[in-house]
Amino acid sequence: MVSRRKFITQAATAATAFTILPRFVLGGKGFIAPSDTLYIGGIGVGGKGQSDLTEMVKSPNAKIVALCDVDDRMAVNSIKNFPDAKYYRDFREMLDKEKGIDACTVSTPDHTHAVATMAAMARGKHVYVQKPLTHNIFEARTLTEAARKYKVVTQMGNQYGSGDDVRKMKEMYDAKLIGKVTRVWAWTNRPVWPQGIPTPTGKFEVPKELDWNLWLGPAKEIDYNPGYLPFNWRGWWNFGTGALGDMACHVLDPVFRILPIDYPNEVECSTATTWEGFFKEAHNDDSCPASSIIHLNFPRKDGKGDIKLTWMDGGLLPQRPAELLPDEKMGDWNGGVIFEGTKGKIMAGCYGLNPTLLPSTLMKTKKLPAPTLARVPEGHYVQWVNACMKGFGKSELSSGFDYAGPFTEAVLMGNLALRSYAIQQASADGKNKSYTGRKKLLWDAKNMKITNYDEANAFVKREYRQGWSL
């Protein structure tokens, strides 16, 4: 395989010696020249990884040439869909051997996003990475800086960030239909997988199709348990980022795309408490909570006050706005978001879908703004493919790391609060609870540090297993 970059270099050299014939003369109808082909390697190709690759090849310029997954069972469909692609288990081996790859998709569990993405970027590969961008705040900052350093084209996989509805919502906001926003409510029905439960126990034989050591990657080494795979890893801090990590990069995208904010300066939270006996808590520090409420404070970039955001998950909901009729839906099945402004409110479903002024009758009586923002008719995936073809800095992307990195940091600040909340509850001996009230954590975004509760800083980054550091 001749990579696109190598082909272009060779063609430029050869151009001084002869005239390059038109593509249709060389390749016939439908031929795509190597210089017009983006060679992609998939890292994590089951589940969401499979659908990511399927979306990529909707572009005639995208070609999947390598596949990597630590679990052969999850890779079956992608191997069938792309029979000419070489298959690997270790993404490091794939990147070392497949020199012609131009770009990579990273659709692994959350805990390996950063190490796989960094390995690809350091080799000059463009990257498309599933949400949340990383497992922790430090990784998000590091990948954002690395994307600039290596000059690669990046995109986070919050695909509705390229949708029309979030742009309609921004146009409504920019038209000052609701005035200055000071308050945001956001929620999701997730988790729809187990959370707030005891840690899986027992001894199990590792399936022959699975490389458990590679699946663990940078995470703390523990015994294999089928309770973590193929999807329930989301509910365990060692691997996943819980309901917030799974859904906030969708639900909160309108917030960060529309409002003048980036990093929060304060966070506090509370979580559901489960009991295994009378006054005997069944709290488990390994598992993400069954439900939570997170309060974040964001200074406006223009210095004109703050915007307060409250997140709820696990079935918890904010109070219905007074402007919403009793039988009208609040958001949608997956969740929703409400902007409260000085002149009115906007509500949208999960992913920013169906933005609606409240009361909803205003959608008929108010003059809605004409479209002013460019749409993305090709969609999130092909947008990235096209940008890769043009090269670093030559195209606008919906969720390039300059946007997705700070966004992910803010999202994961909620998880930092959740994990430190458990520490705040624990007594000195770590067994009995002696908790009288949650702390408000003060965040120094520039230095990535909680300034008033040092124990919380343990969750800014993680300890990596040997051989897996960034």
ABEGO torsion letter per residue (X at the ends): XBBAAAAAAAAAAAAAABBBBBAAAAAEBGBBBAAABBBBBBBGABEAAAAAAAAAAABAABBBABBBBABAAAAAAAAAABAABBBBABAAAAAAABAABABBBBABBAAAAAAAAAAAAAAGBBBBBBOBABABAAAAAAAAAAAAAAGBBBBBABAAAABAAAAAAAAAAAAGAAEBBABBBBBBAOBABBBGBBBBBEBBBBBAABBAAAAAEABBBBBBBAAAOAAAAAABAAABAEAAAAAAAAAAAAAAAABBBABBABBBBBBBBBBABBGBBABBAABBBABBBBBBBBBBAAGBEBBBBBBBBGGBBBBBBAABBAABBBEBAAEEBBBBBAAEBBBBBBGGBGBBBOBAAAAAABBBBBBABBBBAAEAAAAAAAAAAAEBGABBBAABAAAAAAAAAAAAAAAAAAAAAAAAABBAAGABBBBAEBBBBBBBAAAGBBAABAAAAAAABBBBBBGABX
